[in-house]
């Protein structure tokens, strides 16, 4: 069965319209989510009905929330006194596993449900200790999962919901045989959700071997940027980025700037460096409490601080009408994320500026971004005392 796309520019819906329970709506609202994305309003009703899903959606379209919110609701609806893992999410990399776990923690804030991510490349001791407690939702890379199953530390016999995330990357990374081994360890009677950024014929064929009469959902990735946004890029060595940012921000006509870093640690470090030069700034990221994040946002809106340094997940809650500057201090490695970042300026017909810093290691990220948006950003090779060669 196929689910046709709906025009997200015309279609307006709130999370309440999706029949989500109040604890989930409260959690996502506090996290700054105002309305569902296309993949969310399309997939959530089907998942709540218990249907299997084949979803083709790029990272950056809200895919994790599209399966996390309804899964939490389904688990909450039937919460027996148990210690078994009830939902298994397979993902190809450690970074994705951690990101999914962080998202589940946000959405399940007001629910009596627990989640855990396990992956290779780290000591197994901490993961074993966490597994001794109740785990409702397990997020795992296939290799480490099978290691722990073989050592009898994990029982998958009570799985109710299976989710394959980034399925195309799992196939590319050679996980297909591990996934097939996992399928033999879980109940045949289950709900299965299959998400992939691309859907070539081999992935589609594999999906149909594990799903039951699935609903197919295809979401076009965000690829266009507003014409009201003036975009530019500086080629700059990593060690010189902070000095360049400080130099730009010395222009007092720049009243507010939202600066993006890849990591929480990087955000904290940059704030300290800016404040050491007299530029008032605050960081907003997942390690900050809701109170601290809200205060930083209010101080930014009221111009008590000129600069807000954010990671991508935390920045979802930032909705400011007059935001003249977005600075990509570090380029995202997902091209769609760039579009989401700079979309916070140039709103409602106002003019905005999006400045990106690109060091040698980020050249491929810049190339992928420019391929997605369909044009090459003008390069600013000189800014006052700075000169960088393309």
C-alpha angles and dihedrals in degrees: 000000000000128000113209121223119256124213104259091195091063101029111084121185139154127220088251089065089061093064093244116160121254098251090059094043090050092051096048092044091054088049088058102257109146104174137000122266122234095267090048099051090042100046105033098070092050093048091050088053089057096249126149115247138209105193125184106194134139124238107268096044095096095262098147092055089046091066101024099060098050092041090055090049093050091049092047091051091061109031109163124181097266146132098206125112108253104181127039123194117191117200131167104233142042091235092056092046092053092045092051091048091051090051093050089051090055096048095042095049092119098034130088092236130114135208137193136186122211127185143152129264095059136078112288094214098082092047092051091051091052092048091059088069124068112286118186097174122034120193111193148164108235098241098053091041093056091045090057093043090052089050088052093242094119130048116198097177094105099049111142100176128032121192126189109196123192089006094173091057091049090055091047091050093051099251096129095102091048090051090052089052090052091051089060090055099054131068117276089220102072143106114263128198118191120192127181136164090221131025111207118170096265092054092047091050091049091049092055092054090063105032133075116225092323128203109236118219124184120188121187110228120246104261110153130082126207116266089226091069118090106211127198140160135215120205102219137156115252093244091055098049096093094050090048092050092049090049091053094046091054085080098097092201087075096087099175133017130181108206122196126211127176097231140041091233090052091052093052093046093049093050090054092049092051094047090050086064094046098261109134110227143154135199126231120193144126096284092059118093119245089251093052093047092049092049092050090050093048092048089051094050092048091047094242083129125030099203132050115190112202145173118225098255094049092045092065088086094055112105112161123162097207108042109143100181137042116180123195097207085175121022117238117243090221110072094209089058089063090057091050092048098052092040087080090076130054093040127163093010096306120132120254140181127222116190122186129195114210123189127188094272092051098056092101091050090053091049091052092047093051091048090054097047092042102236143066116252116234112259118231103207097177134040113171104297095359125097125176127176121226 
